[in-house]
Amino acid sequence: MDAVVIVVLVAVAAAVAIALYRRQASRSAGTRSATAPPRDPMAAVHGNEDYLRRLKVGDVIGYEAREFLVRGSLRFDEKGYTWDEHLISDGQEQHWLSVEEDEGITVVLWQRVGRGELDGEPGSPTVRHNQISFSLQEDGEASFRAEGTTGTAPSGTSRYADYRGPEGRLLSCERFGESWEVSVGHEVLPRAFDIFPVTE
């Protein structure tokens, strides 16, 4: 009889211990959920945002089955607000890639066009390119410093006028000296790029 009582007591003690363990584990899990929600372990590199923020001369960018080399970079500063533009080339074509942070990262791929293709004066409320009307979004002046090949002075001041057209079309006018340079572009999702940083 004593043996049966002992077995029952051991079983009850084990059941109580298991129940207490489960309750404690449940509370711990609840605390973890409240204080630190599950995170994507690859969030730091997802979409290449961090790599794009740190682009520099010599880095390689994979885009649409082509590889572009960063030949030069312009670092802009307008009263503390900063953004970068990078000259990229694959040996056949070259583009400018702008990386800007404003409530999230915005990446735009630009293609230079002739000044004569712009109908209107940079800075005016509207301009036209290829029979498409663009509305002025912002304009101003920023200081810059250049790295690598950019076609500009090593440092100085640039005027700009940025426009937006239908269906996400973008147009930008920049002046580093006497004449305006005109580019058309479109936003690209950061994850569309593969970034291969140069080793230092």
ChimeraX commands (.cxc) that place a marker at each C-alpha (Angstrom):
marker #1 position 0.00,0.00,0.00 radius 0.5
marker #1 position 2.82,2.36,0.90 radius 0.5
marker #1 position 4.43,1.70,-2.46 radius 0.5
marker #1 position 1.23,2.62,-4.28 radius 0.5
marker #1 position 0.97,5.89,-2.31 radius 0.5
marker #1 position 4.58,6.71,-3.10 radius 0.5
marker #1 position 4.04,6.06,-6.83 radius 0.5
marker #1 position 0.92,8.27,-6.81 radius 0.5
marker #1 position 2.74,11.05,-4.98 radius 0.5
marker #1 position 5.66,10.90,-7.42 radius 0.5
marker #1 position 3.26,11.03,-10.37 radius 0.5
marker #1 position 1.41,14.03,-8.90 radius 0.5
marker #1 position 4.70,15.82,-8.17 radius 0.5
marker #1 position 5.87,15.19,-11.73 radius 0.5
marker #1 position 2.61,16.50,-13.16 radius 0.5
marker #1 position 2.82,19.64,-11.02 radius 0.5
marker #1 position 6.45,20.19,-12.05 radius 0.5
marker #1 position 5.56,19.84,-15.75 radius 0.5
marker #1 position 2.62,22.23,-15.39 radius 0.5
marker #1 position 4.79,24.80,-13.62 radius 0.5
marker #1 position 7.51,24.46,-16.30 radius 0.5
marker #1 position 5.00,24.95,-19.10 radius 0.5
marker #1 position 3.48,28.00,-17.40 radius 0.5
marker #1 position 6.93,29.54,-16.89 radius 0.5
marker #1 position 7.90,28.82,-20.50 radius 0.5
marker #1 position 4.66,30.37,-21.70 radius 0.5
marker #1 position 5.28,33.50,-19.62 radius 0.5
marker #1 position 8.84,33.78,-20.90 radius 0.5
marker #1 position 7.66,33.44,-24.49 radius 0.5
marker #1 position 5.05,36.12,-23.88 radius 0.5
marker #1 position 7.66,38.42,-22.40 radius 0.5
marker #1 position 9.97,37.83,-25.37 radius 0.5
marker #1 position 7.13,38.56,-27.79 radius 0.5
marker #1 position 6.26,41.77,-25.98 radius 0.5
marker #1 position 9.81,43.06,-25.71 radius 0.5
marker #1 position 11.43,41.74,-28.88 radius 0.5
marker #1 position 9.20,40.64,-31.76 radius 0.5
marker #1 position 10.67,38.08,-34.13 radius 0.5
marker #1 position 13.10,39.66,-36.60 radius 0.5
marker #1 position 14.29,38.73,-40.04 radius 0.5
marker #1 position 17.86,37.46,-39.45 radius 0.5
marker #1 position 18.88,38.91,-42.83 radius 0.5
marker #1 position 17.15,42.24,-42.31 radius 0.5
marker #1 position 20.47,44.09,-42.20 radius 0.5
marker #1 position 21.23,43.22,-45.81 radius 0.5
marker #1 position 17.73,42.65,-47.20 radius 0.5
marker #1 position 17.25,44.84,-50.23 radius 0.5
marker #1 position 20.91,45.97,-50.15 radius 0.5
marker #1 position 19.98,49.23,-48.39 radius 0.5
marker #1 position 23.11,49.24,-46.24 radius 0.5
marker #1 position 25.37,48.42,-49.18 radius 0.5
marker #1 position 23.77,51.16,-51.28 radius 0.5
marker #1 position 24.27,53.70,-48.49 radius 0.5
marker #1 position 27.99,52.85,-48.44 radius 0.5
marker #1 position 28.65,52.75,-52.20 radius 0.5
marker #1 position 32.08,53.98,-53.19 radius 0.5
marker #1 position 34.45,54.16,-56.13 radius 0.5
marker #1 position 35.49,50.66,-57.23 radius 0.5
marker #1 position 32.36,48.84,-56.05 radius 0.5
marker #1 position 30.56,46.65,-58.57 radius 0.5
marker #1 position 26.78,46.77,-59.06 radius 0.5
marker #1 position 24.87,43.94,-60.67 radius 0.5
marker #1 position 21.66,45.07,-62.38 radius 0.5
marker #1 position 19.54,43.31,-65.00 radius 0.5
marker #1 position 22.23,40.72,-65.78 radius 0.5
marker #1 position 24.90,43.39,-66.26 radius 0.5
marker #1 position 27.73,44.51,-64.04 radius 0.5
marker #1 position 28.48,48.20,-63.54 radius 0.5
marker #1 position 31.57,49.68,-61.94 radius 0.5
marker #1 position 31.28,52.73,-59.70 radius 0.5
marker #1 position 33.69,55.17,-61.39 radius 0.5
marker #1 position 32.96,58.25,-59.32 radius 0.5
marker #1 position 30.79,59.60,-56.54 radius 0.5
marker #1 position 29.37,62.98,-55.63 radius 0.5
marker #1 position 28.51,63.61,-51.97 radius 0.5
marker #1 position 25.97,66.40,-51.55 radius 0.5
marker #1 position 25.10,68.42,-48.47 radius 0.5
marker #1 position 22.29,70.96,-48.33 radius 0.5
marker #1 position 22.23,72.48,-44.85 radius 0.5
marker #1 position 22.77,69.09,-43.22 radius 0.5
marker #1 position 20.59,67.06,-45.58 radius 0.5
marker #1 position 22.84,64.70,-47.55 radius 0.5
marker #1 position 22.57,62.40,-50.56 radius 0.5
marker #1 position 24.91,60.70,-53.01 radius 0.5
marker #1 position 25.15,60.30,-56.76 radius 0.5
marker #1 position 27.37,57.67,-58.36 radius 0.5
marker #1 position 28.65,57.45,-61.93 radius 0.5
marker #1 position 28.38,53.79,-62.97 radius 0.5
marker #1 position 29.56,52.17,-66.20 radius 0.5
marker #1 position 29.76,48.70,-67.74 radius 0.5
marker #1 position 32.10,49.77,-70.52 radius 0.5
marker #1 position 29.26,50.27,-73.00 radius 0.5
marker #1 position 26.80,52.47,-71.13 radius 0.5
marker #1 position 27.05,54.79,-68.19 radius 0.5
marker #1 position 24.39,56.08,-65.85 radius 0.5
marker #1 position 24.11,58.04,-62.65 radius 0.5
marker #1 position 22.67,56.29,-59.61 radius 0.5
marker #1 position 21.33,58.52,-56.83 radius 0.5
marker #1 position 20.85,57.26,-53.28 radius 0.5
marker #1 position 18.78,59.42,-50.96 radius 0.5
marker #1 position 17.41,58.86,-47.47 radius 0.5
marker #1 position 14.10,60.51,-46.63 radius 0.5
marker #1 position 11.68,58.34,-44.64 radius 0.5
marker #1 position 13.35,55.33,-46.25 radius 0.5
marker #1 position 15.94,54.90,-48.95 radius 0.5
marker #1 position 15.18,56.06,-52.51 radius 0.5
marker #1 position 17.34,54.85,-55.39 radius 0.5
marker #1 position 17.00,56.37,-58.87 radius 0.5
marker #1 position 18.75,55.27,-62.05 radius 0.5
marker #1 position 19.43,58.29,-64.30 radius 0.5
marker #1 position 20.34,58.70,-67.96 radius 0.5
marker #1 position 21.80,61.98,-69.22 radius 0.5
marker #1 position 20.01,63.61,-72.15 radius 0.5
marker #1 position 20.92,66.62,-74.24 radius 0.5
marker #1 position 20.07,70.07,-72.89 radius 0.5
marker #1 position 18.41,70.79,-76.22 radius 0.5
marker #1 position 15.90,67.99,-75.57 radius 0.5
marker #1 position 14.41,69.97,-72.69 radius 0.5
marker #1 position 11.55,72.31,-73.54 radius 0.5
marker #1 position 11.61,74.99,-70.84 radius 0.5
marker #1 position 14.05,76.55,-68.41 radius 0.5
marker #1 position 15.37,74.61,-65.42 radius 0.5
marker #1 position 13.66,75.90,-62.30 radius 0.5
marker #1 position 10.43,76.86,-64.05 radius 0.5
marker #1 position 7.19,75.31,-62.71 radius 0.5
marker #1 position 6.89,72.90,-65.66 radius 0.5
marker #1 position 9.16,71.62,-68.41 radius 0.5
marker #1 position 8.69,69.10,-71.20 radius 0.5
marker #1 position 10.83,66.26,-72.49 radius 0.5
marker #1 position 9.81,63.92,-75.33 radius 0.5
marker #1 position 6.39,65.60,-75.31 radius 0.5
marker #1 position 5.89,64.65,-71.65 radius 0.5
marker #1 position 5.18,67.36,-69.09 radius 0.5
marker #1 position 7.09,67.40,-65.78 radius 0.5
marker #1 position 6.18,69.43,-62.69 radius 0.5
marker #1 position 8.76,71.01,-60.41 radius 0.5
marker #1 position 9.05,69.18,-57.06 radius 0.5
marker #1 position 11.97,71.00,-55.46 radius 0.5
marker #1 position 14.97,73.12,-56.30 radius 0.5
marker #1 position 17.88,74.53,-54.40 radius 0.5
marker #1 position 21.62,74.66,-53.95 radius 0.5
marker #1 position 23.95,72.18,-52.28 radius 0.5
marker #1 position 27.66,71.88,-51.67 radius 0.5
marker #1 position 29.40,68.79,-53.00 radius 0.5
marker #1 position 32.66,66.92,-52.95 radius 0.5
marker #1 position 33.75,64.54,-55.67 radius 0.5
marker #1 position 35.51,61.18,-55.54 radius 0.5
marker #1 position 36.98,59.39,-58.56 radius 0.5
marker #1 position 35.77,60.32,-62.05 radius 0.5
marker #1 position 32.77,62.66,-62.07 radius 0.5
marker #1 position 33.51,65.37,-64.64 radius 0.5
marker #1 position 33.14,68.04,-61.96 radius 0.5
marker #1 position 35.52,70.04,-59.82 radius 0.5
marker #1 position 36.81,68.25,-56.69 radius 0.5
marker #1 position 34.35,70.30,-54.63 radius 0.5
marker #1 position 32.02,73.23,-55.02 radius 0.5
marker #1 position 28.37,74.20,-55.17 radius 0.5
marker #1 position 25.65,72.83,-57.41 radius 0.5
marker #1 position 22.21,74.16,-58.34 radius 0.5
marker #1 position 19.43,71.64,-58.94 radius 0.5
marker #1 position 15.79,71.45,-60.00 radius 0.5
marker #1 position 13.95,68.14,-59.67 radius 0.5
marker #1 position 10.78,67.30,-61.57 radius 0.5
marker #1 position 8.19,64.52,-61.59 radius 0.5
marker #1 position 6.11,63.37,-64.54 radius 0.5
marker #1 position 3.38,60.78,-65.11 radius 0.5
marker #1 position 3.83,57.09,-64.27 radius 0.5
marker #1 position 6.77,57.71,-61.96 radius 0.5
marker #1 position 8.95,59.43,-64.56 radius 0.5
marker #1 position 11.60,61.72,-63.10 radius 0.5
marker #1 position 13.66,64.53,-64.57 radius 0.5
marker #1 position 16.52,66.39,-62.93 radius 0.5
marker #1 position 18.50,69.47,-63.91 radius 0.5
marker #1 position 21.88,70.13,-62.29 radius 0.5
marker #1 position 24.37,72.93,-62.81 radius 0.5
marker #1 position 27.97,72.64,-61.64 radius 0.5
marker #1 position 29.25,75.56,-63.67 radius 0.5
marker #1 position 27.73,77.72,-66.38 radius 0.5
marker #1 position 25.54,75.14,-68.12 radius 0.5
marker #1 position 22.73,72.85,-66.98 radius 0.5
marker #1 position 22.92,69.06,-67.27 radius 0.5
marker #1 position 19.63,67.21,-67.75 radius 0.5
marker #1 position 18.83,63.62,-66.79 radius 0.5
marker #1 position 15.73,61.45,-66.92 radius 0.5
marker #1 position 15.24,58.58,-64.54 radius 0.5
marker #1 position 13.06,56.19,-62.61 radius 0.5
marker #1 position 13.08,54.71,-59.14 radius 0.5
marker #1 position 14.51,51.21,-58.68 radius 0.5
marker #1 position 13.87,48.96,-55.70 radius 0.5
marker #1 position 17.05,48.38,-53.69 radius 0.5
marker #1 position 16.65,44.60,-53.94 radius 0.5
marker #1 position 16.96,44.83,-57.75 radius 0.5
marker #1 position 20.71,45.35,-57.31 radius 0.5
marker #1 position 23.52,43.02,-56.36 radius 0.5
marker #1 position 26.32,44.93,-54.64 radius 0.5
marker #1 position 29.92,43.70,-54.57 radius 0.5
marker #1 position 31.97,46.08,-52.41 radius 0.5
marker #1 position 35.61,46.53,-53.31 radius 0.5
marker #1 position 38.01,45.26,-50.67 radius 0.5
marker #1 position 40.19,47.90,-49.08 radius 0.5
marker link #1:1,2 radius 0.2
marker link #1:2,3 radius 0.2
marker link #1:3,4 radius 0.2
marker link #1:4,5 radius 0.2
marker link #1:5,6 radius 0.2
marker link #1:6,7 radius 0.2
marker link #1:7,8 radius 0.2
marker link #1:8,9 radius 0.2
marker link #1:9,10 radius 0.2
marker link #1:10,11 radius 0.2
marker link #1:11,12 radius 0.2
marker link #1:12,13 radius 0.2
marker link #1:13,14 radius 0.2
marker link #1:14,15 radius 0.2
marker link #1:15,16 radius 0.2
marker link #1:16,17 radius 0.2
marker link #1:17,18 radius 0.2
marker link #1:18,19 radius 0.2
marker link #1:19,20 radius 0.2
marker link #1:20,21 radius 0.2
marker link #1:21,22 radius 0.2
marker link #1:22,23 radius 0.2
marker link #1:23,24 radius 0.2
marker link #1:24,25 radius 0.2
marker link #1:25,26 radius 0.2
marker link #1:26,27 radius 0.2
marker link #1:27,28 radius 0.2
marker link #1:28,29 radius 0.2
marker link #1:29,30 radius 0.2
marker link #1:30,31 radius 0.2
marker link #1:31,32 radius 0.2
marker link #1:32,33 radius 0.2
marker link #1:33,34 radius 0.2
marker link #1:34,35 radius 0.2
marker link #1:35,36 radius 0.2
marker link #1:36,37 radius 0.2
marker link #1:37,38 radius 0.2
marker link #1:38,39 radius 0.2
marker link #1:39,40 radius 0.2
marker link #1:40,41 radius 0.2
marker link #1:41,42 radius 0.2
marker link #1:42,43 radius 0.2
marker link #1:43,44 radius 0.2
marker link #1:44,45 radius 0.2
marker link #1:45,46 radius 0.2
marker link #1:46,47 radius 0.2
marker link #1:47,48 radius 0.2
marker link #1:48,49 radius 0.2
marker link #1:49,50 radius 0.2
marker link #1:50,51 radius 0.2
marker link #1:51,52 radius 0.2
marker link #1:52,53 radius 0.2
marker link #1:53,54 radius 0.2
marker link #1:54,55 radius 0.2
marker link #1:55,56 radius 0.2
marker link #1:56,57 radius 0.2
marker link #1:57,58 radius 0.2
marker link #1:58,59 radius 0.2
marker link #1:59,60 radius 0.2
marker link #1:60,61 radius 0.2
marker link #1:61,62 radius 0.2
marker link #1:62,63 radius 0.2
marker link #1:63,64 radius 0.2
marker link #1:64,65 radius 0.2
marker link #1:65,66 radius 0.2
marker link #1:66,67 radius 0.2
marker link #1:67,68 radius 0.2
marker link #1:68,69 radius 0.2
marker link #1:69,70 radius 0.2
marker link #1:70,71 radius 0.2
marker link #1:71,72 radius 0.2
marker link #1:72,73 radius 0.2
marker link #1:73,74 radius 0.2
marker link #1:74,75 radius 0.2
marker link #1:75,76 radius 0.2
marker link #1:76,77 radius 0.2
marker link #1:77,78 radius 0.2
marker link #1:78,79 radius 0.2
marker link #1:79,80 radius 0.2
marker link #1:80,81 radius 0.2
marker link #1:81,82 radius 0.2
marker link #1:82,83 radius 0.2
marker link #1:83,84 radius 0.2
marker link #1:84,85 radius 0.2
marker link #1:85,86 radius 0.2
marker link #1:86,87 radius 0.2
marker link #1:87,88 radius 0.2
marker link #1:88,89 radius 0.2
marker link #1:89,90 radius 0.2
marker link #1:90,91 radius 0.2
marker link #1:91,92 radius 0.2
marker link #1:92,93 radius 0.2
marker link #1:93,94 radius 0.2
marker link #1:94,95 radius 0.2
marker link #1:95,96 radius 0.2
marker link #1:96,97 radius 0.2
marker link #1:97,98 radius 0.2
marker link #1:98,99 radius 0.2
marker link #1:99,100 radius 0.2
marker link #1:100,101 radius 0.2
marker link #1:101,102 radius 0.2
marker link #1:102,103 radius 0.2
marker link #1:103,104 radius 0.2
marker link #1:104,105 radius 0.2
marker link #1:105,106 radius 0.2
marker link #1:106,107 radius 0.2
marker link #1:107,108 radius 0.2
marker link #1:108,109 radius 0.2
marker link #1:109,110 radius 0.2
marker link #1:110,111 radius 0.2
marker link #1:111,112 radius 0.2
marker link #1:112,113 radius 0.2
marker link #1:113,114 radius 0.2
marker link #1:114,115 radius 0.2
marker link #1:115,116 radius 0.2
marker link #1:116,117 radius 0.2
marker link #1:117,118 radius 0.2
marker link #1:118,119 radius 0.2
marker link #1:119,120 radius 0.2
marker link #1:120,121 radius 0.2
marker link #1:121,122 radius 0.2
marker link #1:122,123 radius 0.2
marker link #1:123,124 radius 0.2
marker link #1:124,125 radius 0.2
marker link #1:125,126 radius 0.2
marker link #1:126,127 radius 0.2
marker link #1:127,128 radius 0.2
marker link #1:128,129 radius 0.2
marker link #1:129,130 radius 0.2
marker link #1:130,131 radius 0.2
marker link #1:131,132 radius 0.2
marker link #1:132,133 radius 0.2
marker link #1:133,134 radius 0.2
marker link #1:134,135 radius 0.2
marker link #1:135,136 radius 0.2
marker link #1:136,137 radius 0.2
marker link #1:137,138 radius 0.2
marker link #1:138,139 radius 0.2
marker link #1:139,140 radius 0.2
marker link #1:140,141 radius 0.2
marker link #1:141,142 radius 0.2
marker link #1:142,143 radius 0.2
marker link #1:143,144 radius 0.2
marker link #1:144,145 radius 0.2
marker link #1:145,146 radius 0.2
marker link #1:146,147 radius 0.2
marker link #1:147,148 radius 0.2
marker link #1:148,149 radius 0.2
marker link #1:149,150 radius 0.2
marker link #1:150,151 radius 0.2
marker link #1:151,152 radius 0.2
marker link #1:152,153 radius 0.2
marker link #1:153,154 radius 0.2
marker link #1:154,155 radius 0.2
marker link #1:155,156 radius 0.2
marker link #1:156,157 radius 0.2
marker link #1:157,158 radius 0.2
marker link #1:158,159 radius 0.2
marker link #1:159,160 radius 0.2
marker link #1:160,161 radius 0.2
marker link #1:161,162 radius 0.2
marker link #1:162,163 radius 0.2
marker link #1:163,164 radius 0.2
marker link #1:164,165 radius 0.2
marker link #1:165,166 radius 0.2
marker link #1:166,167 radius 0.2
marker link #1:167,168 radius 0.2
marker link #1:168,169 radius 0.2
marker link #1:169,170 radius 0.2
marker link #1:170,171 radius 0.2
marker link #1:171,172 radius 0.2
marker link #1:172,173 radius 0.2
marker link #1:173,174 radius 0.2
marker link #1:174,175 radius 0.2
marker link #1:175,176 radius 0.2
marker link #1:176,177 radius 0.2
marker link #1:177,178 radius 0.2
marker link #1:178,179 radius 0.2
marker link #1:179,180 radius 0.2
marker link #1:180,181 radius 0.2
marker link #1:181,182 radius 0.2
marker link #1:182,183 radius 0.2
marker link #1:183,184 radius 0.2
marker link #1:184,185 radius 0.2
marker link #1:185,186 radius 0.2
marker link #1:186,187 radius 0.2
marker link #1:187,188 radius 0.2
marker link #1:188,189 radius 0.2
marker link #1:189,190 radius 0.2
marker link #1:190,191 radius 0.2
marker link #1:191,192 radius 0.2
marker link #1:192,193 radius 0.2
marker link #1:193,194 radius 0.2
marker link #1:194,195 radius 0.2
marker link #1:195,196 radius 0.2
marker link #1:196,197 radius 0.2
marker link #1:197,198 radius 0.2
marker link #1:198,199 radius 0.2
marker link #1:199,200 radius 0.2
view
